[in-house]
Every structure is written in structure tokens, then in C-alpha cells.
Amino acid sequence: MSQIASVLGGSLGVGIDREVTGISVDSRTANPGDLFCAIVGEAMDGHDFIGDAAARGAVAAMVSRDVESPVPKLVVKDISAALASIATHIRDRFEGVVVAVTGSVGKTTVKELISAALSSAGPVLKSIGNQNTEYGLPMTWMRLEEQHKFVVLEMGMRGRGQIAHLALFSKPTVGVVTVIGTSHIGELGNVRAIAEAKSELLQAIPNDGIAVIPSGGEFSDFLRKAARCPVVTFGEGGDVSVVDSRTDFSENRTEISLEARGERLSGSVPGLGSHQAQNAAAAIGVCVGLGLPLHDAMGSMSLGDIPGYRMKAVEFNGATILIDVYNSSPESCMEALQNLALAPSTGQRIAILGDMLELGDYTEEAHRRIGAEAARLNLDRLSLVGRAVHWARDGAIDEGFEGRLDLYGSAEEAARVFARLEPGDFLLIKGSRGMALEKTLEAAGVKTDV
């Protein structure tokens, strides 16, 4: 703890030094040896939970005001700035490759695939869970060990300047943008502004670094111009392109064939859907830029894993449940519906869809588009949960939807759908994180390890 105090320009009293092995910002998940950071949020004040963190083993607390504490405390003006300083201190002593990933869709999956691919060349430290913020990334840097050769970070974005801040202390040498879409359009107003916010990552990559971006799309040229370093593209006509893909629902894997600058690569990756092939292409793009053996990277990537609640199939009484409830945006929801339409169903194709959140003025249009897509795909049943999904219902009706339409007030109510499932049916469950549609599974008694 004395070293942290020194980094921040302070000091500790005699006899109160402690060995700090990690950082926690949530008292419920504090671990022995942690420095608990008392974040002040809109609904909670971390200063009220220092005792809880200490009871779970936290050995010290970082606070922004002087309060009583059962463990030694370090008082700072701004906890976020203090954490950035700690991360900078650690980062400046790391000589390996730092890969940062952002994008409107798929950044967590791509981060996992990059981490798996790079593991063929050495030990990898990666951000875990939702540690993609000004609080989470310093927690990742605290886990850095001497053995690590690569660090792979996911960077979230809630507004302009946030990615620039994360890049300022993480100093990535490789920047990856997965796709530009409408996630967080409620905060930024339009897709152009989202592209500009995401491009902050590319602007932070040094001249001798690498940018990995989609080969197509409305903002491909914009992203390329934002980078001052060499660029590797993935997607149709890119440096890494998808030749073929096939989804294996029974194994929760997608078999893929890629071409990377004339070299053909084949294998399989965890996860379902043709978009997984694009995610894999992005990961291989990083390896192309770094000059790593691509077949080794492809083999290691096949051993990777995808975090829970992201498009995984489980069996339930002869039916197949496609669980994709970690989050939802117009782009990812469209992909999920298309995966459902391609599923090898011998029965009905059914979707339980929850609200897509944080879309602002785009909410109505986005939900109408999703409903219309369900109609075009000829789904047999559409069960909708939330306050905005009535626009999805209207969009489906306007497009001539002929199946059954239901509106539910909660995830638990939507569990009624399970009682009507028959062997051979495929059921998709998709919604934003705030909708907590995993409660549908719990209410229906579905056992899952996702």
C-alpha cells in the first residue's frame, strides 16, 4: 500500500502498511488482499460499505473523504484519477503488446478470441467480466504478472472521451474496432457520433502500432483515416476474409474457413452464428498485424471460450433453447433472429424478445425493424417482454406476421412459453442486460451452465 501511496504522491503513517494484491470497487466481490475503492454512484456510496469489504478480506480502502474505517485508508481527491495513475504506473513498466478492443457489437467475444489466439505465442492477461471501464481496467492491470507477454483489454463506451481516457493510461499498441452500430445511440444521438467516439481508440495507437478494422461498412474509410499506423482489415475483401462458415448447434461451435493474405485457415470457434466467423477474422487480423504464425493462432483460438449468456444452445425436453440475454442492440438482435431462422428445427421457431435499451429517440424505429424482421423470417411465435416491445409487435403486424403474438409484463411471465414447447422446437431468448431475461429460464426450471 505504501507503493500505491507513493505513486499517488502521498504517504502512510508508520506501522499501517499492508500488502495489496488486487483492487475491488464492489464490497460484495471483495477478496482477501484487495484495496477497496469507495466509489460514489448515483444510488450507492461505497464509503458506506468499507466495513463489508473489510469483512471479506479487503486490507485497505481508497476514499474520497475522511471517514471511519476498520482498515487503513488512503484519501484521494478523485478515485477514478487515482486508479488511472496506478494503472499508468504498472503499464509503463510492461514491455509487451497491449491490444484494446471496442465496438458496438461483439467486443467481448472478439476480446476472448484474440486472447485465445495470442496464447499460442505466450501468456495473456485479459480483462474479465464487465471490467471495461475506468474502474475495471485498473483492476486488470493490477493482475499483471512478469510472465505476461500480451494484455488484451475490452474498452466500453458511454460517451465521448471515455475511450480516450481508457487509452491514455492503458496505452494500447494494437486497436481493434469490431463494428459501428447503434448501441448507446441514446447517449450520443447518431451513428456518426458513435463512430467518432470509437475512433478515439485508433487515434491513440502509436505510429508503429496496428489498427484492425472492418473492411466494409459506412465508416470503414473514416476509421482508416483515424489511424496513423498500419491498418489490417477483416471481412469481405479484407486482409482477413471469411470463405465459409457452418453453425453446429449441438456442439455450440461454428466451423469456419478464413483467408488471411493468401493463406487458407480452417478450424472451429466457440459460439453460434455466421457473425462468429467475422469475430474470428478480427482476431486473426491482430495476429496478421503482429506477424504471428497463423495456423498456431487458429488452433489456439479453437480452444477459447465465450462468457455466459451469449448465444449458446441448451436442450430442454427435446427442444433447443438459444440463450442470448447478456445484452441486445438492433444489430445483435437481427443476427440472433437470423440464427434462429437458420436453426435445424423440425418444429416451431419461437422468439422471446425483450426491450433494447439505451436507444433514445431511435427506440421506436429500432423495435419496429426487429418486429418486421421476425415477420420476414416467418417465425411461428413472437413473445415480447417490456415497455418498448409493443413497437416490435406493430412492426411485425405491419409486415404481415402470421404467427402468434404475445406481450408479457415480465421475464417470469414469459416463462409460460416453455409449457407449449415440443420436441424439435427452437426457442430464442434475447434482450438487453437490464431486462434480465435469464429469469425466464429460472422460472421455467431450465438448467444451464451458461
C-alpha positions as a Markdown table, in Angstrom:
| # | Residue | x | y | z |
|---|---|---|---|---|
| 1 | Met | 0.0 | 0.0 | 0.0 |
| 2 | Ser | 2.9 | 2.3 | 0.6 |
| 3 | Gln | 4.0 | 1.9 | -3.0 |
| 4 | Ile | 0.5 | 2.9 | -4.1 |
| 5 | Ala | 0.6 | 6.0 | -1.8 |
| 6 | Ser | 4.0 | 6.9 | -3.3 |
| 7 | Val | 2.6 | 6.7 | -6.9 |
| 8 | Leu | -0.2 | 9.0 | -5.9 |
| 9 | Gly | 2.1 | 11.4 | -4.2 |
| 10 | Gly | 1.1 | 10.6 | -0.7 |
| 11 | Ser | 2.5 | 8.6 | 2.3 |
| 12 | Leu | 1.3 | 6.3 | 5.0 |
| 13 | Gly | 1.7 | 6.5 | 8.7 |
| 14 | Val | 4.2 | 4.3 | 10.4 |
| 15 | Gly | 3.1 | 0.7 | 11.0 |
| 16 | Ile | 0.0 | 0.8 | 8.9 |
| 17 | Asp | 1.4 | -0.5 | 5.6 |
| 18 | Arg | -0.4 | -3.5 | 4.0 |
| 19 | Glu | 0.3 | -5.8 | 1.1 |
| 20 | Val | -2.3 | -5.1 | -1.6 |
| 21 | Thr | -2.8 | -7.8 | -4.2 |
| 22 | Gly | -5.9 | -6.5 | -6.1 |
| 23 | Ile | -8.5 | -3.8 | -6.4 |
| 24 | Ser | -12.2 | -4.0 | -5.7 |
| 25 | Val | -15.0 | -1.5 | -6.3 |
| 26 | Asp | -17.8 | -3.7 | -5.1 |
| 27 | Ser | -17.8 | -4.8 | -1.4 |
| 28 | Arg | -19.8 | -7.9 | -2.4 |
| 29 | Thr | -17.0 | -9.2 | -4.5 |
| 30 | Ala | -14.0 | -8.0 | -2.4 |
| 31 | Asn | -11.3 | -10.6 | -2.0 |
| 32 | Pro | -8.6 | -11.0 | 0.7 |
| 33 | Gly | -5.7 | -8.6 | 0.0 |
| 34 | Asp | -7.9 | -6.1 | -2.0 |
| 35 | Leu | -7.7 | -2.4 | -1.9 |
| 36 | Phe | -11.4 | -1.4 | -1.7 |
| 37 | Cys | -12.2 | 1.8 | -3.6 |
| 38 | Ala | -15.2 | 3.6 | -2.2 |
| 39 | Ile | -16.9 | 4.8 | -5.4 |
| 40 | Val | -19.7 | 7.2 | -5.1 |
| 41 | Gly | -22.5 | 6.4 | -7.5 |
| 42 | Glu | -26.0 | 7.6 | -8.3 |
| 43 | Ala | -27.7 | 5.1 | -5.9 |
| 44 | Met | -24.9 | 3.9 | -3.6 |
| 45 | Asp | -21.9 | 5.4 | -1.8 |
| 46 | Gly | -19.0 | 3.0 | -1.4 |
| 47 | His | -17.9 | 4.7 | 1.8 |
| 48 | Asp | -20.9 | 3.1 | 3.5 |
| 49 | Phe | -19.6 | -0.4 | 2.6 |
| 50 | Ile | -16.0 | -0.2 | 3.7 |
| 51 | Gly | -16.8 | -2.5 | 6.7 |
| 52 | Asp | -18.4 | -5.1 | 4.4 |
| 53 | Ala | -15.4 | -5.1 | 2.2 |
| 54 | Ala | -13.1 | -5.5 | 5.2 |
| 55 | Ala | -15.1 | -8.4 | 6.4 |
| 56 | Arg | -14.4 | -10.1 | 3.1 |
| 57 | Gly | -10.7 | -9.6 | 3.4 |
| 58 | Ala | -10.0 | -6.1 | 2.0 |
| 59 | Val | -6.9 | -4.9 | 3.7 |
| 60 | Ala | -7.2 | -1.2 | 2.9 |
| 61 | Ala | -9.6 | 1.4 | 1.5 |
| 62 | Met | -9.2 | 4.3 | -1.0 |
| 63 | Val | -11.7 | 7.0 | -0.1 |
| 64 | Ser | -12.5 | 10.5 | -1.4 |
| 65 | Arg | -13.5 | 11.8 | 2.0 |
| 66 | Asp | -12.2 | 11.1 | 5.5 |
| 67 | Val | -14.4 | 8.5 | 7.1 |
| 68 | Glu | -14.1 | 6.0 | 9.9 |
| 69 | Ser | -12.6 | 2.7 | 8.6 |
| 70 | Pro | -11.7 | -0.6 | 10.1 |
| 71 | Val | -8.8 | -0.9 | 7.7 |
| 72 | Pro | -6.0 | 1.7 | 6.8 |
| 73 | Lys | -7.3 | 4.2 | 4.3 |
| 74 | Leu | -5.8 | 6.4 | 1.6 |
| 75 | Val | -7.7 | 9.7 | 1.0 |
| 76 | Val | -7.6 | 11.0 | -2.6 |
| 77 | Lys | -9.5 | 13.8 | -4.4 |
| 78 | Asp | -10.7 | 11.6 | -7.3 |
| 79 | Ile | -10.7 | 7.8 | -7.1 |
| 80 | Ser | -11.0 | 7.5 | -10.9 |
| 81 | Ala | -8.0 | 9.6 | -11.5 |
| 82 | Ala | -6.1 | 7.8 | -8.7 |
| 83 | Leu | -6.9 | 4.4 | -10.3 |
| 84 | Ala | -5.7 | 5.7 | -13.7 |
| 85 | Ser | -2.4 | 6.8 | -12.1 |
| 86 | Ile | -1.9 | 3.3 | -10.6 |
| 87 | Ala | -2.7 | 1.7 | -14.0 |
| 88 | Thr | -0.3 | 4.1 | -15.7 |
| 89 | His | 2.5 | 3.2 | -13.3 |
| 90 | Ile | 2.0 | -0.5 | -14.0 |
| 91 | Arg | 1.6 | -0.1 | -17.7 |
| 92 | Asp | 4.7 | 2.0 | -18.1 |
| 93 | Arg | 6.7 | -1.0 | -16.9 |
| 94 | Phe | 5.2 | -3.5 | -19.3 |
| 95 | Glu | 7.1 | -4.1 | -22.5 |
| 96 | Gly | 4.7 | -6.5 | -24.2 |
| 97 | Val | 1.8 | -6.0 | -26.6 |
| 98 | Val | -1.3 | -4.3 | -25.4 |
| 99 | Val | -4.4 | -5.0 | -27.5 |
| 100 | Ala | -7.6 | -2.9 | -26.9 |
| 101 | Val | -11.0 | -3.9 | -28.4 |
| 102 | Thr | -14.0 | -1.7 | -28.8 |
| 103 | Gly | -17.1 | -1.7 | -31.0 |
| 104 | Ser | -20.9 | -1.6 | -30.9 |
| 105 | Val | -21.3 | -5.3 | -31.1 |
| 106 | Gly | -19.1 | -8.3 | -30.3 |
| 107 | Lys | -16.3 | -6.7 | -28.4 |
| 108 | Thr | -16.4 | -9.2 | -25.5 |
| 109 | Thr | -16.4 | -12.2 | -27.9 |
| 110 | Val | -13.6 | -10.7 | -30.0 |
| 111 | Lys | -11.6 | -10.0 | -26.9 |
| 112 | Glu | -11.9 | -13.6 | -25.9 |
| 113 | Leu | -11.0 | -14.9 | -29.3 |
| 114 | Ile | -7.9 | -12.6 | -29.5 |
| 115 | Ser | -6.8 | -13.8 | -26.1 |
| 116 | Ala | -7.1 | -17.4 | -27.1 |
| 117 | Ala | -5.3 | -16.8 | -30.5 |
| 118 | Leu | -2.4 | -14.9 | -28.8 |
| 119 | Ser | -1.9 | -17.6 | -26.2 |
| 120 | Ser | -0.1 | -19.6 | -28.9 |
| 121 | Ala | 2.7 | -17.1 | -28.6 |
| 122 | Gly | 2.8 | -16.5 | -24.9 |
| 123 | Pro | 0.9 | -15.9 | -21.6 |
| 124 | Val | -2.0 | -13.5 | -22.0 |
| 125 | Leu | -3.6 | -11.2 | -19.4 |
| 126 | Lys | -7.2 | -10.2 | -20.3 |
| 127 | Ser | -9.9 | -8.1 | -18.8 |
| 128 | Ile | -12.7 | -10.2 | -17.3 |
| 129 | Gly | -16.4 | -9.8 | -16.9 |
| 130 | Asn | -17.6 | -6.2 | -17.2 |
| 131 | Gln | -14.2 | -4.8 | -16.3 |
| 132 | Asn | -14.1 | -2.5 | -19.3 |
| 133 | Thr | -14.4 | 0.9 | -17.6 |
| 134 | Glu | -12.3 | 3.5 | -15.8 |
| 135 | Tyr | -12.6 | 1.3 | -12.7 |
| 136 | Gly | -12.4 | -2.1 | -14.3 |
| 137 | Leu | -9.3 | -1.7 | -16.4 |
| 138 | Pro | -7.1 | -0.6 | -13.5 |
| 139 | Met | -8.3 | -3.8 | -11.8 |
| 140 | Thr | -7.0 | -5.7 | -14.8 |
| 141 | Trp | -3.6 | -4.0 | -14.7 |
| 142 | Met | -3.3 | -5.0 | -11.0 |
| 143 | Arg | -3.3 | -8.6 | -12.1 |
| 144 | Leu | -0.3 | -8.2 | -14.4 |
| 145 | Glu | 2.5 | -10.7 | -13.7 |
| 146 | Glu | 6.1 | -10.9 | -15.0 |
| 147 | Gln | 5.2 | -13.8 | -17.2 |
| 148 | His | 2.6 | -12.0 | -19.3 |
| 149 | Lys | 3.6 | -11.1 | -22.9 |
| 150 | Phe | 0.2 | -9.8 | -24.1 |
| 151 | Val | -2.5 | -7.8 | -22.4 |
| 152 | Val | -6.0 | -7.8 | -24.1 |
| 153 | Leu | -8.4 | -5.2 | -22.9 |
| 154 | Glu | -12.1 | -4.6 | -23.7 |
| 155 | Met | -13.0 | -0.9 | -23.7 |
| 156 | Gly | -16.6 | 0.2 | -23.1 |
| 157 | Met | -18.0 | 3.5 | -24.1 |
| 158 | Arg | -20.8 | 5.5 | -22.6 |
| 159 | Gly | -20.0 | 8.9 | -24.2 |
| 160 | Arg | -17.3 | 11.0 | -25.9 |
| 161 | Gly | -13.9 | 11.0 | -24.3 |
| 162 | Gln | -14.3 | 7.8 | -22.4 |
| 163 | Ile | -12.3 | 5.6 | -24.7 |
| 164 | Ala | -9.6 | 8.3 | -25.0 |
| 165 | His | -9.4 | 8.2 | -21.2 |
| 166 | Leu | -9.0 | 4.5 | -21.0 |
| 167 | Ala | -6.4 | 4.6 | -23.8 |
| 168 | Leu | -4.5 | 7.3 | -22.0 |
| 169 | Phe | -3.5 | 5.1 | -19.2 |
| 170 | Ser | -3.6 | 1.7 | -21.0 |
| 171 | Lys | -1.5 | 2.9 | -24.0 |
| 172 | Pro | -2.6 | 0.2 | -26.4 |
| 173 | Thr | -0.2 | -0.8 | -29.2 |
| 174 | Val | -3.0 | -2.6 | -31.2 |
| 175 | Gly | -6.5 | -1.2 | -31.6 |
| 176 | Val | -9.5 | -3.3 | -32.8 |
| 177 | Val | -12.9 | -1.9 | -33.7 |
| 178 | Thr | -15.4 | -4.7 | -34.3 |
| 179 | Val | -18.3 | -2.8 | -35.9 |
| 180 | Ile | -20.0 | 0.5 | -35.7 |
| 181 | Gly | -23.7 | 0.3 | -34.8 |
| 182 | Thr | -26.5 | 1.8 | -32.8 |
| 183 | Ser | -25.6 | 0.7 | -29.3 |
| 184 | His | -25.6 | 3.7 | -27.0 |
| 185 | Ile | -27.2 | 5.9 | -29.6 |
| 186 | Gly | -29.4 | 7.3 | -26.8 |
| 187 | Glu | -26.3 | 8.9 | -25.3 |
| 188 | Leu | -24.6 | 10.1 | -28.5 |
| 189 | Gly | -27.6 | 10.9 | -30.8 |
| 190 | Asn | -26.5 | 9.4 | -34.1 |
| 191 | Val | -24.3 | 6.7 | -35.5 |
| 192 | Arg | -21.7 | 9.2 | -36.8 |
| 193 | Ala | -21.1 | 10.3 | -33.3 |
| 194 | Ile | -20.7 | 6.7 | -32.2 |
| 195 | Ala | -18.1 | 6.2 | -34.9 |
| 196 | Glu | -16.2 | 9.3 | -33.7 |
| 197 | Ala | -16.2 | 8.0 | -30.1 |
| 198 | Lys | -15.0 | 4.6 | -31.1 |
| 199 | Ser | -12.3 | 6.1 | -33.3 |
| 200 | Glu | -10.7 | 7.6 | -30.1 |
| 201 | Leu | -9.0 | 4.2 | -29.7 |
| 202 | Leu | -7.5 | 4.3 | -33.2 |
| 203 | Gln | -6.2 | 7.8 | -32.7 |
| 204 | Ala | -4.4 | 6.6 | -29.5 |
| 205 | Ile | -2.4 | 3.8 | -31.3 |
| 206 | Pro | 1.2 | 4.9 | -31.9 |
| 207 | Asn | 2.7 | 5.2 | -35.4 |
| 208 | Asp | 4.4 | 1.8 | -35.1 |
| 209 | Gly | 1.2 | 0.1 | -33.8 |
| 210 | Ile | -1.6 | -1.7 | -35.6 |
| 211 | Ala | -5.2 | -0.9 | -36.2 |
| 212 | Val | -7.6 | -3.7 | -37.0 |
| 213 | Ile | -10.9 | -2.5 | -38.6 |
| 214 | Pro | -13.8 | -3.9 | -40.7 |
| 215 | Ser | -13.2 | -3.8 | -44.4 |
| 216 | Gly | -16.7 | -2.6 | -45.3 |
| 217 | Gly | -19.5 | -0.6 | -43.8 |
| 218 | Glu | -20.3 | 3.1 | -43.9 |
| 219 | Phe | -17.5 | 4.1 | -41.6 |
| 220 | Ser | -14.6 | 2.0 | -42.9 |
| 221 | Asp | -12.8 | 4.9 | -44.6 |
| 222 | Phe | -13.5 | 7.1 | -41.6 |
| 223 | Leu | -11.9 | 4.6 | -39.3 |
| 224 | Arg | -8.9 | 4.0 | -41.6 |
| 225 | Lys | -8.2 | 7.8 | -41.7 |
| 226 | Ala | -8.4 | 8.0 | -37.9 |
| 227 | Ala | -5.5 | 5.6 | -37.6 |
| 228 | Arg | -1.9 | 6.9 | -38.0 |
| 229 | Cys | -0.5 | 3.4 | -38.0 |
| 230 | Pro | -0.6 | 0.4 | -40.4 |
| 231 | Val | -4.2 | -0.9 | -40.8 |
| 232 | Val | -5.3 | -4.6 | -41.1 |
| 233 | Thr | -8.9 | -5.1 | -42.4 |
| 234 | Phe | -11.2 | -8.0 | -41.8 |
| 235 | Gly | -14.4 | -9.0 | -43.7 |
| 236 | Glu | -15.3 | -9.2 | -47.3 |
| 237 | Gly | -12.4 | -8.2 | -49.5 |
| 238 | Gly | -10.3 | -7.5 | -46.4 |
| 239 | Asp | -6.8 | -8.7 | -45.4 |
| 240 | Val | -8.7 | -11.5 | -43.5 |
| 241 | Ser | -11.9 | -12.7 | -45.1 |
| 242 | Val | -14.4 | -15.3 | -44.4 |
| 243 | Val | -14.5 | -18.1 | -47.0 |
| 244 | Asp | -17.2 | -20.3 | -45.4 |
| 245 | Ser | -18.9 | -20.9 | -42.1 |
| 246 | Arg | -21.2 | -23.6 | -40.7 |
| 247 | Thr | -23.0 | -23.4 | -37.3 |
| 248 | Asp | -23.1 | -26.6 | -35.2 |
| 249 | Phe | -25.9 | -26.0 | -32.7 |
| 250 | Ser | -25.4 | -29.3 | -31.0 |
| 251 | Glu | -21.8 | -28.5 | -30.1 |
| 252 | Asn | -22.2 | -24.7 | -29.6 |
| 253 | Arg | -19.5 | -24.1 | -32.2 |
| 254 | Thr | -19.1 | -22.6 | -35.6 |
| 255 | Glu | -16.8 | -24.2 | -38.2 |
| 256 | Ile | -15.0 | -21.6 | -40.2 |
| 257 | Ser | -12.7 | -21.2 | -43.2 |
| 258 | Leu | -10.7 | -17.9 | -43.5 |
| 259 | Glu | -8.2 | -16.5 | -45.9 |
| 260 | Ala | -5.6 | -14.3 | -44.5 |
| 261 | Arg | -3.4 | -12.5 | -47.1 |
| 262 | Gly | -3.5 | -15.6 | -49.3 |
| 263 | Glu | -3.2 | -18.2 | -46.5 |
| 264 | Arg | -6.1 | -20.5 | -46.0 |
| 265 | Leu | -7.1 | -21.3 | -42.4 |
| 266 | Ser | -9.7 | -23.7 | -41.2 |
| 267 | Gly | -11.0 | -24.6 | -37.8 |
| 268 | Ser | -13.8 | -24.1 | -35.4 |
| 269 | Val | -14.6 | -21.5 | -32.7 |
| 270 | Pro | -16.9 | -21.4 | -29.7 |
| 271 | Gly | -20.3 | -19.7 | -30.2 |
| 272 | Leu | -23.1 | -19.8 | -32.7 |
| 273 | Gly | -23.8 | -17.9 | -35.9 |
| 274 | Ser | -22.1 | -16.6 | -39.0 |
| 275 | His | -21.1 | -13.5 | -37.1 |
| 276 | Gln | -18.7 | -15.7 | -35.1 |
| 277 | Ala | -16.7 | -16.1 | -38.3 |
| 278 | Gln | -16.4 | -12.3 | -38.6 |
| 279 | Asn | -15.3 | -12.2 | -35.0 |
| 280 | Ala | -12.7 | -14.8 | -35.6 |
| 281 | Ala | -11.5 | -12.9 | -38.7 |
| 282 | Ala | -10.9 | -9.8 | -36.5 |
| 283 | Ala | -8.9 | -11.9 | -34.0 |
| 284 | Ile | -6.8 | -13.4 | -36.8 |
| 285 | Gly | -6.3 | -9.8 | -38.1 |
| 286 | Val | -4.5 | -9.0 | -34.9 |
| 287 | Cys | -2.2 | -12.0 | -35.4 |
| 288 | Val | -1.6 | -10.9 | -39.1 |
| 289 | Gly | -0.6 | -7.4 | -37.9 |
| 290 | Leu | 1.8 | -8.9 | -35.3 |
| 291 | Gly | 3.3 | -11.3 | -37.7 |
| 292 | Leu | 2.5 | -14.4 | -35.7 |
| 293 | Pro | 2.1 | -17.9 | -37.1 |
| 294 | Leu | -1.5 | -18.0 | -38.2 |
| 295 | His | -2.1 | -21.8 | -38.1 |
| 296 | Asp | -0.9 | -21.8 | -34.5 |
| 297 | Ala | -3.2 | -18.9 | -33.7 |
| 298 | Met | -6.1 | -20.6 | -35.3 |
| 299 | Gly | -5.5 | -23.8 | -33.3 |
| 300 | Ser | -5.3 | -21.9 | -30.0 |
| 301 | Met | -8.4 | -19.9 | -30.9 |
| 302 | Ser | -10.4 | -23.1 | -31.2 |
| 303 | Leu | -9.7 | -23.8 | -27.5 |
| 304 | Gly | -11.1 | -20.5 | -26.3 |
| 305 | Asp | -14.4 | -19.9 | -24.6 |
| 306 | Ile | -17.2 | -17.4 | -24.7 |
| 307 | Pro | -18.6 | -15.8 | -21.5 |
| 308 | Gly | -22.1 | -16.8 | -20.4 |
| 309 | Tyr | -25.5 | -15.7 | -21.8 |
| 310 | Arg | -24.1 | -15.1 | -25.3 |
| 311 | Met | -25.8 | -17.2 | -27.9 |
| 312 | Lys | -25.5 | -20.7 | -26.5 |
| 313 | Ala | -27.8 | -23.6 | -27.1 |
| 314 | Val | -29.1 | -25.8 | -24.3 |
| 315 | Glu | -31.6 | -28.7 | -24.5 |
| 316 | Phe | -34.9 | -28.6 | -22.7 |
| 317 | Asn | -37.4 | -31.5 | -23.0 |
| 318 | Gly | -36.4 | -32.2 | -26.6 |
| 319 | Ala | -36.5 | -28.5 | -27.6 |
| 320 | Thr | -33.4 | -26.3 | -28.1 |
| 321 | Ile | -33.1 | -23.0 | -26.2 |
| 322 | Leu | -30.9 | -20.3 | -27.8 |
| 323 | Ile | -29.8 | -18.2 | -24.8 |
| 324 | Asp | -28.5 | -14.7 | -25.8 |
| 325 | Val | -29.5 | -12.5 | -22.9 |
| 326 | Tyr | -26.3 | -10.7 | -21.9 |
| 327 | Asn | -27.3 | -7.7 | -24.0 |
| 328 | Ser | -29.2 | -6.6 | -27.1 |
| 329 | Ser | -28.9 | -4.0 | -29.8 |
| 330 | Pro | -30.7 | -3.7 | -33.2 |
| 331 | Glu | -27.7 | -5.3 | -34.9 |
| 332 | Ser | -27.2 | -8.2 | -32.5 |
| 333 | Cys | -30.9 | -8.8 | -32.3 |
| 334 | Met | -31.1 | -9.1 | -36.1 |
| 335 | Glu | -28.2 | -11.5 | -36.0 |
| 336 | Ala | -29.9 | -13.6 | -33.3 |
| 337 | Leu | -33.2 | -13.8 | -35.3 |
| 338 | Gln | -31.3 | -14.9 | -38.4 |
| 339 | Asn | -29.5 | -17.6 | -36.4 |
| 340 | Leu | -32.9 | -18.8 | -35.3 |
| 341 | Ala | -34.2 | -18.8 | -38.8 |
| 342 | Leu | -31.3 | -21.0 | -39.9 |
| 343 | Ala | -31.6 | -23.4 | -37.0 |
| 344 | Pro | -32.3 | -27.1 | -38.0 |
| 345 | Ser | -35.7 | -27.1 | -36.4 |
| 346 | Thr | -38.2 | -29.9 | -37.0 |
| 347 | Gly | -40.8 | -28.0 | -35.1 |
| 348 | Gln | -41.6 | -24.3 | -34.4 |
| 349 | Arg | -39.2 | -21.4 | -34.3 |
| 350 | Ile | -40.1 | -19.1 | -31.4 |
| 351 | Ala | -38.5 | -15.9 | -30.1 |
| 352 | Ile | -38.8 | -14.3 | -26.7 |
| 353 | Leu | -37.6 | -10.7 | -27.2 |
| 354 | Gly | -37.1 | -8.1 | -24.5 |
| 355 | Asp | -36.6 | -4.3 | -24.8 |
| 356 | Met | -33.5 | -3.0 | -26.4 |
| 357 | Leu | -32.4 | -0.2 | -24.1 |
| 358 | Glu | -30.3 | 3.0 | -24.4 |
| 359 | Leu | -31.6 | 3.8 | -27.9 |
| 360 | Gly | -33.1 | 7.2 | -27.1 |
| 361 | Asp | -35.1 | 8.7 | -30.0 |
| 362 | Tyr | -34.2 | 5.6 | -32.1 |
| 363 | Thr | -36.2 | 3.3 | -29.8 |
| 364 | Glu | -39.4 | 3.1 | -31.8 |
| 365 | Glu | -37.8 | 2.7 | -35.2 |
| 366 | Ala | -35.4 | 0.0 | -33.9 |
| 367 | His | -38.1 | -2.1 | -32.3 |
| 368 | Arg | -40.3 | -1.8 | -35.4 |
| 369 | Arg | -37.4 | -3.1 | -37.5 |
| 370 | Ile | -37.0 | -6.1 | -35.3 |
| 371 | Gly | -40.7 | -6.9 | -35.5 |
| 372 | Ala | -40.6 | -6.6 | -39.2 |
| 373 | Glu | -37.6 | -8.9 | -39.4 |
| 374 | Ala | -39.4 | -11.6 | -37.4 |
| 375 | Ala | -42.2 | -11.4 | -39.9 |
| 376 | Arg | -39.9 | -11.7 | -42.9 |
| 377 | Leu | -38.2 | -14.7 | -41.3 |
| 378 | Asn | -41.6 | -16.4 | -40.9 |
| 379 | Leu | -41.2 | -17.2 | -37.2 |
| 380 | Asp | -44.0 | -19.2 | -35.7 |
| 381 | Arg | -44.4 | -17.3 | -32.5 |
| 382 | Leu | -43.1 | -13.9 | -31.1 |
| 383 | Ser | -43.3 | -13.3 | -27.3 |
| 384 | Leu | -42.4 | -9.8 | -26.3 |
| 385 | Val | -41.3 | -8.5 | -22.8 |
| 386 | Gly | -41.1 | -4.9 | -21.7 |
| 387 | Arg | -42.3 | -1.4 | -22.3 |
| 388 | Ala | -40.9 | -0.7 | -25.8 |
| 389 | Val | -41.7 | -4.1 | -27.5 |
| 390 | His | -45.2 | -3.0 | -28.5 |
| 391 | Trp | -43.5 | -1.3 | -31.3 |
| 392 | Ala | -41.9 | -4.6 | -32.3 |
| 393 | Arg | -45.4 | -6.1 | -32.3 |
| 394 | Asp | -46.6 | -3.3 | -34.5 |
| 395 | Gly | -43.7 | -3.7 | -36.9 |
| 396 | Ala | -44.4 | -7.4 | -37.2 |
| 397 | Ile | -48.1 | -6.9 | -37.9 |
| 398 | Asp | -47.3 | -4.2 | -40.5 |
| 399 | Glu | -45.0 | -6.6 | -42.2 |
| 400 | Gly | -47.7 | -9.3 | -42.3 |
| 401 | Phe | -46.7 | -11.5 | -39.4 |
| 402 | Glu | -48.9 | -14.7 | -39.4 |
| 403 | Gly | -47.7 | -16.4 | -36.2 |
| 404 | Arg | -48.8 | -16.0 | -32.6 |
| 405 | Leu | -48.0 | -12.7 | -30.9 |
| 406 | Asp | -47.9 | -12.3 | -27.1 |
| 407 | Leu | -47.0 | -9.4 | -24.8 |
| 408 | Tyr | -45.7 | -10.0 | -21.3 |
| 409 | Gly | -45.0 | -7.7 | -18.5 |
| 410 | Ser | -42.1 | -9.5 | -17.0 |
| 411 | Ala | -39.5 | -12.2 | -17.8 |
| 412 | Glu | -41.1 | -14.5 | -15.3 |
| 413 | Glu | -44.5 | -14.2 | -17.1 |
| 414 | Ala | -42.8 | -15.1 | -20.4 |
| 415 | Ala | -41.8 | -18.5 | -18.9 |
| 416 | Arg | -45.3 | -19.6 | -19.9 |
| 417 | Val | -43.9 | -20.1 | -23.4 |
| 418 | Phe | -41.9 | -23.1 | -22.2 |
| 419 | Ala | -45.1 | -25.0 | -21.3 |
| 420 | Arg | -46.0 | -25.1 | -25.0 |
| 421 | Leu | -42.7 | -26.3 | -26.3 |
| 422 | Glu | -42.5 | -29.5 | -28.3 |
| 423 | Pro | -39.5 | -31.7 | -29.2 |
| 424 | Gly | -37.8 | -30.2 | -32.3 |
| 425 | Asp | -38.8 | -26.6 | -31.4 |
| 426 | Phe | -36.1 | -23.9 | -31.3 |
| 427 | Leu | -36.6 | -21.0 | -28.9 |
| 428 | Leu | -34.5 | -17.8 | -28.9 |
| 429 | Ile | -34.3 | -15.6 | -25.8 |
| 430 | Lys | -32.8 | -12.2 | -26.5 |
| 431 | Gly | -32.9 | -8.9 | -24.6 |
| 432 | Ser | -30.8 | -6.1 | -23.1 |
| 433 | Arg | -29.0 | -6.7 | -19.8 |
| 434 | Gly | -31.4 | -4.5 | -17.9 |
| 435 | Met | -34.3 | -6.8 | -18.9 |
| 436 | Ala | -32.7 | -9.8 | -17.0 |
| 437 | Leu | -34.4 | -12.3 | -19.3 |
| 438 | Glu | -32.4 | -15.1 | -17.7 |
| 439 | Lys | -35.2 | -15.0 | -15.1 |
| 440 | Thr | -37.3 | -16.6 | -17.8 |
| 441 | Leu | -35.1 | -19.6 | -17.7 |
| 442 | Glu | -35.1 | -19.7 | -13.9 |
| 443 | Ala | -38.9 | -19.5 | -13.8 |
| 444 | Ala | -39.2 | -22.3 | -16.4 |
| 445 | Gly | -36.8 | -24.6 | -14.5 |
| 446 | Val | -34.2 | -24.7 | -17.3 |
| 447 | Lys | -30.9 | -26.0 | -16.0 |
| 448 | Thr | -28.0 | -24.3 | -17.7 |
| 449 | Asp | -24.3 | -23.7 | -17.1 |
| 450 | Val | -24.1 | -20.7 | -19.3 |
